[in-house]
Amino acid sequence: LAALAVGDEEWASRVYSDFQVAMHMGVAAVPTYVFDAHYLVDGHQTITAFTNILATAWEQSRKDHA
C-alpha cells in the first residue's frame, strides 16, 4: 500500500507535505499525537495523561475561539 501511495504523484505530494509538517512540529517518535495543532505528545501515554492533554487542549481551544 505504501509503495502504491508513493508511486502516485498526488499521494506522494500529500505524504511529503505531511512529512514536512511533522518535521516542522518536531515529530521524532512513533506514535506521536498532535492535538489542535499545538500539543505534541510522543510515545505511549496513560489514560490519565491523555485525559489531561485533551482537557488542556480543549480549554485552550475555547479561549482561542471565544
N, C-alpha and C positions, 0 to 999 in steps of 0.2 A: 504494500500500500504506500509506504514512504517513497519507494522508487517511482511509482506512478505519479505521485504528487510532485516530486522534484522534476520529473520528466515533462510535466505540463507547465508551460511558461507562466500562465496565470497563477497557478498554485505555487510554483516556485517563488514567484514575486511576493505572494502573500506570506509564505513561510519565511522568506528573507526579511520582510518588513517586521513580522512578529519577533524574529530573532534580534533585529536591531533595537526594537523597543525594549525587549528583555535585557539586552546588554546595557542599554542606557539606564534602566532602572536598577541595575546591579544584580540581576539574577545570576546566581553562581551554584545552585544546587537543584536537585530533583528529589522530591517535589518542591516547588515554590508556589505559594499562593499570593495573589495580588488582590487586595480589597480596595475598591473605589479608586483605583489608580494611585493611591497614596501609601498604602500599607503593604509591605513586602514581608512575607513570612517564609523562611526556609525550613525544610525538613519536616519530620514527624512532629505533630503537636498534640497535646492532650485536648480533651473536650473543653476543659476549663480555659485553656489558652485560647482556643478558637472562640469560645463564648466571649471572653474579654476583648479579643481583637474585633469581633463583629460589633460588639456594643460600642467600642471606641469609634470605629469607622461609621457606624450609624449616627452617633451623636455629632460627629464632625460634619457628616453629610447634611444633617438637619441644620446645623449652624451655617454652613456654606450656602444653603438654598433658602434661608429664611429672609 
